[in-house]
Amino acid sequence: MEKNNSFDKIFTVLAVFGIIVGSLAVIKIFDISYPLTITTTTKSTELAVVGEGKTEAVPDTAYVDVGITVQAPTVEAAKKEIDDVNNKIVSSMKELGIEKKDIKTSNYSVNPNYKYANNENTISGYNGNASLTIKVINMRIVTDVVNKAADSGANLIQGTRFEVGSPEKYRKEARDKAIENAKEQAEELARTLGIRLGKIVNIVESSPNSPMPILYNKMSATVDGRGGGGPEIEPGIQTVESTVTLYFEKK
């Protein structure tokens, strides 16, 4: 029994040795490098073309920022003066068809004004400030809004900005133009290179620019006089752009 076990062990060792020698012979004959590495590669069969498109949008919403600044001997007096001017502005805007819900108070504050005398600070009065933002959807009355606010007691014209209410509509127009531009360029390149275009396999759009607000008056200006006049406030136009990359199959 022991002889049989020894014979089996010797046979197993010889068999393993034979497999190793055989494998080395195959590698040598077919000139296979070691260690073996399996790599999957794909040949590029795509043509990438960048297209650009733009469209112009006329702003349809304006935001007029006006301010009220007062000086009064007491907090109550400063608050009352601000509230009186605020109510006059709201009433004057109603005359232009602007509802109260479209008038937003963005700042309201009353702070003491200190006077230094005899080595001590004493309160000499109070400064009151308020800022209102008026939303205007009728572009023809923007100038009237500014003038009416000034007539009602607003003594700071802080800025007027214009925006496009539905920018996605214009982004789509710009995107469609960019796609057409890319297709035209791809066809021209295909003719030049002598290749045939297949279907579009991918499309990538760069982040479209959001229509930026147009500022009529970025810096605050003090209104010294009342009444109408002054230049007309025009919304102008905004340019919306889009850039796309189309990937075509090459035949």
C-alpha angles and dihedrals in degrees: 000000000000090000090054092051091050091049091051092052092049091049092050093051091048091049093052090046090051092052092051093048091047092051092050090050091053091049091049096046095049094037093236114173121230133260095038117230124190113208126182114210131180126204115231110251098166135100116208119203129180119217131188132203137175139183135185124240128195111219113243101184130059131190116203116197116201131172140209122207124178141169120215139163094241139029090244092053093049092048093048093050092050092047092049092053091044092053091048091052092050091050093048091049090052088058087059092050096258114138125222091246088066092058114082128187106222097174137019123169143150118196133178120253111220128211120198115217136145092009094303140089118239130182110252097177144310136277116215124196135179133171126202130193114205119198114214123189096174105077092195094068101047092104090047090053091056093046094046092050091052092047089052094056106275104142098182125063099194101178148307121226131184128212140179109246097209106028095165091071090059093042088057091051091050091046093051090051091049091052092050090048091052092049092051091050092047092053091049092049092047091054091048093048094041095237135127123237122229129192125315107263099181142008127197124190122200115229104282116231114254113231104262119222113260110228117215095186116007097178124065114254128196115231105224098174134036131226136060128303133089129106122317113257109234124194095211118190137293126218118223116197136191133188122197135179117212122199114207129190113242117223 
